[in-house]
């Protein structure tokens, strides 16, 4: 894949068009050239394979209803999870191009995609209202995983959201105290059990009961990791808890 050199504070305009000529970029999904389009690494055709979540959606986890009767607690994901958070929002489904975006960021260190993630966040017009007065809490990695990966994608995404929406603090309130097995091969019940007591409040961190805390992650699969984080925050005194993910599985 051809990656456009990163330049500080350069608006997408004449200079970007020059860069597109010198460094033509490939669509991360199909490999076709991307030049002069809305996204840096998604061509116009593949944008149609980015399944954005539109209303009506479950107000608790953000999953679209697709013809089901709208309810805050009847979403199949929420019934099985029994979430301690009150509301949730997600931007697109973890399928096709959306899945490829997350995979490249998470496993191939594709930080060059953050500009496209910011555009997706900007286009989710309800987010400013959803995040009004909120504090973003990224899901922490265990120290071993952090050493292996070298970055925490939840922290990167939380700062992208804060930058796009504006005036939203990002606070590292949680720590991962259990080095659990990978969630990837596990089913729903084992994922939930795997995450029990995996997180705790950071030493010295304080919780304001009247504040809204929004836990941020890349993907909502079963919601077990998000729910475990929210339980730790609830036990520390948080009354208002929400979750926000880029994608929903």
Helices and strands as residue ranges (DSSP letters): H 14-22, E 25-26, E 33-34, H 44-47, H 76-81, E 87-93, H 96-108, G 111-113, H 114-123, H 127-130, E 134-138, H 143-149, H 153-165, E 169-170, E 174-176, H 188-194, E 199-201, E 212-220, H 224-235, E 240-248
